[in-house]
Amino acid sequence: MPSSCARYPQQSMPPSALLLEGIHDAADVRLQSDHIDVRRAPRLSDATPDVLKETMAMGIRSRTTLDAQTLRQLPALSAVGCFCIGTNQVDLDCTADAGVPVFNSPFSNTRSVAELVMGEIICLHRKLFDRSSGMHQGRWKKSASGAHEIRGRTLGILGYGHIGAQVSILAEAMGMRVLYHDHQPKLPLGNASQVDSLETLLRVSDVLTIHVPDTPLTQNMIDADSIGKMKSGAFLLNNARGSIVDLGALAVALRTGQLAGAAIDVFPEEPSENDSSFGHELCGIDNVILTPHIGGSTREAQENIARDVAEKMAKFLTTGSTIGAVNLPEVALRERADQLRILHIHHNVPGVLSRLHATIAQVGLNINAEALDSNAQRSCVLLDVDPTNDPAVFDALGAMPETIRLHTFPPKPAESSSAAPV
């Protein structure tokens, strides 16, 4: 596991980042623009011990697990970038305890997922997958039975965040009536209307599409009881998280004809490798679209994600900004010339900040800028102080019992600094 106190980046070498799982090349371009040494490997197990020992930042997607055991192989690790939406594959408490910020890109695939949802809605209403499959098997079946336009149908959106709102706009443009339910009041876009309860949404929707995160409150949210309250002949779409829908109960509702179809892109357990075998009780049911977690799998989304996460990683590696971290408080300062920058991550207990200030003052340094943010367990303070090569200040700050991690960033000459905020 990363050491509890580390000065970073090293003066003798540029920061290094290891990118896994075929992350889009746009990440390399952004990181290298700040002179960050980028290395690549297909999987963590493919990286050599020397590379792992030197890696300061790691970029992963959904197939790499970073837990306490893995972190022990990465003694220099200072930041993690999840080049995807979720962060379930990372032990966020363990990384926070090590002072390692974890960044992700929660909104960069919004359009890709929304377009997939609209395609699925049309396909389900016209039974396109069943008709296409029949043609491939040599069967001609021309019929309007069970086929409908989506115009005039009621779309119920569970979770009116970025993706839900984008779906709302596209659906309304195609003539659908849009209702939504969210755990908090949300300003509707267009002519969409918020309903007061999930039960109401289930009862009146011709199509239910799910766009909520994986939390203890949403796990198994759409269970047998919820499915039983849905409108007869309705469609259910889940492109959010595999823990939200009881797929066994959904299979029963589809086989009995209570629901007319479904589209499922996410599953409670998913293969870790492409071309793995896949079996599920939903397989073989008519008018059911099954896809291998591809909601955000477009080149456009992957490029957007790469740029977004690489930007956050680069800002941290060069300026100490933790903006966008999901496991630590967020701090940033505008870049200033000829200043030594210190990021001190510590346990959030009384008296730490005053002792930190006193320690810096005792070695004769002036604090010229400061940003502080805290949560219940931890605090991050970012400081610009007078330049110094005296190790006494670093040793003193690192020796504070509350210190989790200490990062330092060498002064930048005037011509390389920017007046714009980080």
C-alpha positions in Angstrom: 0.0 0.0 0.0 1.2 3.5 -0.6 3.2 4.9 2.2 1.4 7.2 4.7 3.6 10.1 3.9 5.1 10.9 0.5 6.6 13.9 -1.2 5.5 14.1 -4.8 6.2 14.5 -7.6 9.9 13.5 -7.4 12.3 16.2 -8.5 14.5 13.7 -10.3 11.9 12.2 -12.7 8.6 13.3 -14.3 5.3 11.9 -12.9 4.4 8.5 -14.4 1.0 7.1 -15.2 0.1 3.5 -16.1 -3.0 3.1 -18.3 -4.7 -0.3 -18.5 -7.6 -1.9 -20.5 -7.2 0.0 -23.8 -8.1 3.5 -22.6 -8.6 5.9 -25.5 -5.4 7.6 -26.8 -6.8 11.0 -26.0 -5.7 10.3 -22.4 -2.1 10.0 -23.5 -2.2 13.3 -25.3 -3.5 15.2 -22.3 -1.2 13.6 -19.8 1.9 14.0 -22.0 1.1 17.7 -22.5 2.0 18.1 -18.9 5.2 16.0 -19.3 3.7 13.0 -17.5 5.4 9.7 -18.6 2.6 7.4 -19.9 3.0 3.7 -19.9 0.4 1.1 -21.0 -0.5 -2.5 -20.3 -3.5 -4.6 -21.2 -4.1 -5.7 -17.6 -2.5 -5.0 -14.3 -1.0 -8.5 -14.3 0.9 -7.6 -17.5 2.8 -4.8 -15.9 6.3 -5.6 -14.7 7.1 -5.2 -11.0 9.5 -2.3 -11.8 6.7 -0.4 -13.6 4.3 -1.1 -10.7 6.8 0.2 -8.2 7.3 3.4 -10.1 3.6 4.1 -11.0 2.3 7.3 -9.5 -1.0 7.4 -11.2 -3.1 4.5 -12.6 -5.8 4.6 -15.2 -8.3 1.7 -15.2 -11.7 0.8 -16.6 -14.3 -1.5 -15.1 -12.4 -4.8 -15.2 -9.5 -3.9 -12.9 -10.1 -4.3 -9.2 -8.1 -2.0 -6.9 -8.4 -3.3 -3.3 -6.0 -3.3 -0.3 -4.1 -6.3 -1.6 -3.5 -4.7 -5.0 -2.6 -1.3 -3.6 0.2 -2.9 -1.7 1.9 -3.6 -5.0 1.8 0.1 -5.8 4.0 1.8 -3.2 4.3 5.1 -5.2 0.6 5.4 -6.2 -0.8 8.8 -5.7 -3.9 9.0 -7.9 -6.4 6.6 -9.6 -8.4 7.5 -12.7 -11.5 5.4 -13.4 -12.0 5.9 -17.1 -15.7 5.0 -16.8 -18.7 6.1 -14.9 -18.7 4.0 -11.8 -16.0 3.4 -9.2 -17.3 0.1 -7.7 -14.1 -1.6 -8.8 -12.0 0.5 -6.4 -11.9 0.3 -2.6 -12.7 4.0 -1.9 -12.2 3.8 1.8 -8.8 2.1 1.4 -7.6 4.6 -1.2 -8.8 7.5 1.0 -7.0 6.1 4.0 -3.8 6.1 1.8 -4.4 9.7 0.6 -5.0 8.6 -3.0 -7.7 10.5 -4.8 -9.9 8.6 -7.2 -11.3 10.3 -10.2 -14.0 9.3 -12.7 -16.1 10.7 -15.4 -19.8 10.5 -14.4 -21.3 12.4 -17.3 -19.2 11.9 -20.4 -21.3 9.0 -21.8 -24.6 10.7 -21.3 -25.5 11.1 -25.0 -24.4 7.6 -25.9 -26.6 6.0 -23.3 -29.5 8.2 -24.1 -29.3 7.3 -27.8 -29.2 3.6 -26.9 -32.3 4.0 -24.8 -34.2 5.6 -27.7 -33.1 2.9 -30.1 -34.2 0.2 -27.7 -37.6 1.8 -27.2 -38.3 1.8 -30.9 -37.0 -1.7 -31.4 -39.2 -3.1 -28.6 -42.3 -1.4 -29.9 -41.7 -2.9 -33.3 -40.3 -6.2 -32.2 -37.4 -5.6 -34.5 -34.9 -8.0 -32.8 -37.4 -10.9 -33.1 -38.2 -10.0 -36.7 -34.6 -9.8 -37.6 -33.7 -13.0 -35.9 -36.5 -14.8 -37.7 -35.3 -13.6 -41.0 -31.7 -14.8 -40.2 -33.3 -18.2 -39.4 -35.2 -18.2 -42.7 -38.6 -17.2 -41.5 -40.7 -14.5 -43.2 -43.2 -13.0 -40.7 -44.9 -9.8 -41.8 -47.4 -8.7 -39.2 -48.6 -5.6 -37.4 -49.7 -7.6 -34.4 -48.2 -6.0 -31.2 -46.3 -3.4 -33.2 -46.8 0.3 -32.2 -45.4 3.8 -32.9 -43.8 5.4 -29.9 -45.6 8.7 -30.6 -48.1 9.3 -27.9 -46.8 6.6 -25.6 -45.9 7.5 -22.0 -42.2 7.2 -21.0 -41.5 6.9 -17.3 -37.9 7.9 -16.3 -36.7 6.7 -13.0 -33.8 9.1 -12.1 -33.8 12.5 -13.7 -30.1 13.2 -13.7 -27.9 13.9 -16.7 -28.8 10.7 -18.6 -32.5 10.8 -17.6 -32.9 14.4 -18.7 -31.2 13.7 -22.0 -33.5 10.8 -22.7 -36.4 13.1 -21.8 -35.4 15.6 -24.5 -35.0 12.9 -27.2 -38.2 11.1 -26.3 -40.3 14.3 -26.3 -38.8 15.2 -29.7 -40.2 11.9 -31.0 -43.7 12.6 -29.6 -43.6 10.7 -26.4 -45.2 12.0 -23.2 -42.5 12.1 -20.5 -43.0 11.6 -16.8 -40.2 11.1 -14.3 -39.5 10.3 -10.6 -36.5 11.4 -8.6 -35.7 11.3 -4.9 -35.4 15.1 -5.0 -37.2 17.9 -6.9 -35.7 18.4 -10.3 -36.5 21.2 -12.8 -38.2 19.5 -15.8 -36.9 20.0 -19.3 -39.4 20.7 -22.1 -42.9 19.4 -21.2 -41.8 16.6 -18.9 -43.6 16.3 -15.5 -42.3 15.0 -12.2 -44.6 12.5 -10.4 -44.8 12.2 -6.7 -43.9 8.6 -6.2 -42.4 5.5 -7.9 -45.7 3.7 -7.6 -47.4 6.4 -9.7 -44.6 6.2 -12.3 -44.9 2.4 -12.5 -48.7 2.5 -12.8 -49.0 5.0 -15.7 -45.8 4.3 -17.9 -45.9 2.4 -21.1 -42.1 2.3 -20.9 -40.0 2.5 -17.8 -36.3 3.4 -18.2 -34.0 3.3 -15.2 -31.2 5.9 -14.6 -30.3 5.8 -10.9 -26.9 5.0 -9.3 -26.0 1.8 -7.4 -26.6 2.7 -3.7 -28.1 0.8 -0.8 -31.4 2.6 -1.5 -31.5 1.5 -5.1 -30.4 -2.1 -4.8 -33.3 -4.4 -5.8 -35.4 -1.2 -6.2 -37.5 -2.8 -9.0 -38.4 -6.1 -7.4 -41.3 -8.4 -8.0 -43.7 -6.1 -6.1 -42.7 -3.1 -8.2 -42.9 -5.1 -11.5 -46.4 -6.2 -10.4 -47.5 -2.6 -10.2 -46.4 -1.9 -13.8 -48.9 -1.3 -16.5 -49.9 -4.5 -18.4 -48.0 -4.7 -21.6 -45.4 -2.2 -20.6 -41.7 -2.3 -21.4 -38.8 -2.1 -18.9 -35.3 -0.9 -19.8 -32.3 -0.9 -17.5 -29.1 0.7 -18.7 -28.0 1.8 -15.3 -26.7 -0.7 -12.8 -27.2 -4.5 -12.5 -28.2 -4.4 -8.9 -31.4 -2.4 -9.4 -33.8 -4.9 -11.1 -34.8 -8.3 -9.8 -34.1 -10.1 -13.1 -35.8 -13.3 -11.9 -39.0 -11.5 -11.3 -38.6 -9.7 -14.6 -38.3 -13.1 -16.4 -41.5 -14.3 -14.8 -43.4 -11.1 -15.8 -42.1 -11.5 -19.4 -43.0 -15.2 -19.7 -46.5 -14.7 -18.3 -47.1 -11.8 -20.7 -47.5 -9.2 -18.0 -44.8 -7.2 -19.7 -44.4 -7.0 -23.4 -40.6 -6.7 -23.6 -37.4 -5.5 -21.9 -34.0 -4.3 -22.7 -31.2 -5.1 -20.2 -27.6 -3.8 -20.6 -26.3 -4.5 -17.1 -26.3 -7.6 -14.9 -25.6 -8.4 -11.2 -22.6 -10.5 -12.4 -20.8 -9.9 -15.6 -18.0 -11.7 -17.4 -14.6 -10.1 -17.0 -13.4 -10.9 -20.5 -14.7 -10.5 -24.0 -15.9 -13.7 -25.7 -16.7 -15.3 -22.4 -19.7 -17.6 -22.3 -22.9 -16.0 -21.0 -26.1 -17.6 -19.8 -29.1 -16.1 -18.1 -32.8 -16.8 -17.4 -33.7 -13.9 -19.7 -32.1 -15.6 -22.7 -34.6 -17.0 -25.2 -37.5 -14.9 -24.1 -39.3 -13.1 -27.0 -38.8 -9.4 -27.4 -36.0 -9.1 -24.9 -32.9 -7.2 -25.9 -29.8 -8.2 -24.0 -26.5 -6.3 -24.5 -23.1 -6.7 -22.8 -22.9 -3.5 -20.8 -22.3 -1.3 -23.9 -24.4 1.8 -22.9 -21.4 4.0 -23.0 -19.4 2.0 -25.5 -19.1 4.4 -28.3 -15.9 6.0 -29.6 -17.3 9.4 -28.9 -18.0 8.5 -25.3 -14.7 6.8 -24.7 -12.8 9.8 -26.1 -14.8 12.2 -23.9 -14.1 10.0 -20.9 -10.4 9.9 -21.7 -10.1 13.6 -21.9 -12.2 14.3 -18.8 -10.4 11.8 -16.5 -6.9 12.6 -17.9 -7.6 16.3 -17.2 -8.4 15.6 -13.6 -5.4 13.3 -13.2 -3.0 15.9 -14.8 -4.3 18.7 -12.6 -3.7 16.6 -9.5 -0.2 15.5 -10.6 0.9 19.0 -11.5 -1.1 21.3 -9.2 -2.5 19.2 -6.3 -6.1 19.8 -7.4 -8.5 17.2 -6.0 -11.5 18.6 -7.9 -13.5 15.6 -9.1 -12.2 13.1 -6.6 -15.0 10.8 -5.3 -13.2 9.7 -2.1 -11.5 12.8 -0.8 -12.5 16.5 -0.2 -12.1 18.8 -3.2 -9.5 21.6 -3.2 -7.8 23.7 -5.9 -5.8 26.9 -6.2 -5.0 29.0 -9.2 -1.5 28.4 -10.5 1.0 31.0 -9.1 4.6 31.6 -10.1 7.5 30.9 -7.9 5.5 29.2 -5.1 6.1 25.9 -3.5 2.8 24.1 -3.4 1.9 21.7 -0.6 -1.1 19.3 -0.4 -1.6 18.0 3.1 -4.2 15.3 3.6 -4.9 14.6 7.2 -7.5 13.2 9.6 -10.2 15.7 10.4 -9.7 16.3 14.0 -9.4 19.7 15.9 -6.2 21.6 16.0 -4.5 20.2 12.9 -4.7 23.4 10.8 -3.3 25.6 13.5 -0.3 23.3 14.1 0.2 23.1 10.3 0.3 26.9 10.1 2.6 27.1 13.1 5.0 24.5 11.7 5.3 26.4 8.4 5.8 29.7 10.3 8.5 28.2 12.5 10.8 27.6 9.5 10.2 31.2 8.3 7.9 30.5 5.4 4.9 32.7 4.5 1.6 31.2 3.4 0.5 33.1 0.3 -2.6 31.1 -0.7 -4.7 28.4 0.9 -7.7 26.1 0.1 -9.3 23.8 2.7 -12.1 21.3 2.4 -13.2 18.5 4.8 -15.6 15.6 5.2 -16.4 13.8 8.4 -13.2 11.7 8.3 -10.5 13.6 6.3 -9.4 17.0 5.3 -7.4 18.3 2.4 -5.5 21.6 2.6 -3.7 23.0 -0.4 -1.1 25.7 0.3 1.2 28.0 -1.7 4.2 29.0 0.4 7.6 30.7 -0.2 10.0 28.5 -2.1 12.4 26.5 0.0 14.7 23.5 -0.3 14.9 23.0 3.5 13.6 19.5 4.2 12.7 20.6 7.8 9.2 21.8 6.8 8.4 18.5 5.0 9.8 16.4 7.8 7.8 18.3 10.4 4.5 18.2 8.4 5.0 14.5 7.7 5.7 13.8 11.4 2.3 15.2 12.5 0.4 12.2 13.8 -2.7 13.2 11.9 -0.9 13.3 8.5 -2.3 10.8 6.0 -0.3 11.9 2.9 1.9 14.9 2.0 2.5 15.9 -1.6 4.8 18.7 -2.7 4.9 20.5 -6.1 8.0 22.4 -7.0 7.8 26.1 -7.9 7.0 27.0 -11.5 8.8 29.9 -13.2 6.7 32.9 -14.1 6.4 32.1 -17.8 4.8 28.7 -17.1 2.2 29.8 -14.6 -1.4 30.7 -15.4 -3.7 33.3 -13.9 -6.7 31.1 -14.7 -8.2 29.0 -11.8 -7.3 25.4 -11.6 
